[in-house]
């Protein structure tokens, strides 16, 4: 299973540490990551994966809830969607 995760919010300390810790606790590995500050907003995009089958709806709910507590918006999408778009 491979996913694309995006994180956007007002920049503050601890976002990368918090999100990466949460992703690890959910059994995902960060394969690639990019982050930047645009004006005063933090943006991060990552590719994460798991060798084990994961409940995608549960992952989405966990990350959205965690993001709210951290003050950022976290979105997760299956990488299979992007693969399918390029095979049409």
N, C-alpha and C positions, 0 to 999 in steps of 0.2 A: 504494500500500500504506500503510495506516494501522495503527499498533499502540498498545497501552496498556502502559506499563512501570511497574512498582512496585518500590520499593527500601525495604527495612526492615532496621534493624540498630542496634546500640549507637552512639550519637552520637559522632563524632570528626571532626577536621579532615580536609578533602580529599574527602569523599564526593561532593558536588555536582560539584566540578572533575573528579574521576576518572570518574564515570559520564557526565557530559556529554562529556568528551573521548573516551571509548570509543564512545559513541553516534555522535559525529561521524565517528570513524575507520571505523565500520561503514557509512557512507553514509546515515545517517538524519538528519533535521532535527527538532529539538524544536519542536513547534507550540504547546504549552501545558505549563505545569509548575506544580506546587504542592508545597510541602514544609513540614513542621513538626516540632517536637520534642514528643513525648508522653512526659512524665516524663523518662527518660534515653535514649529511643529515637528515632532519626531515621526519619522516614517521608517518602517522596516518591512522587508519582504524576505521570506525564507522558504526553502524547500526542505521538507521533513519526510521521514519515512519510518516504516516499521515492518519487520519481517513477519510479525504476527497479525492476524486479522483483527481489525479494530472496529468498534461500533461508531460509525461516522457521526451519527446524530448525537451520541453521547459526547464525543470529542468536541463537536461544535458548541453544545450547551456548556460544557466545562470551560472552554476558552472564552466564550462570550461573557459568562458570569465572572471569570477571573479578570477579564479586561475591564469590566465595569468597576470592580473593586480597585483596580490599578489606575483608573481614570483614562483608559485608552479604548479604542475600538479594535477588536481582534476578529478577523474573518478567516475562515478556513474553506478551501475548495479542493476537490479531488483533482490531482494532476491528470487523471484520465480524461477529464473534460477538455483540457487543452490539447491532449493527444488526439482526441476524436475530432476536434475542430480543424486540425491540420491534415486530417485524412479524408476530408469531404471532397 
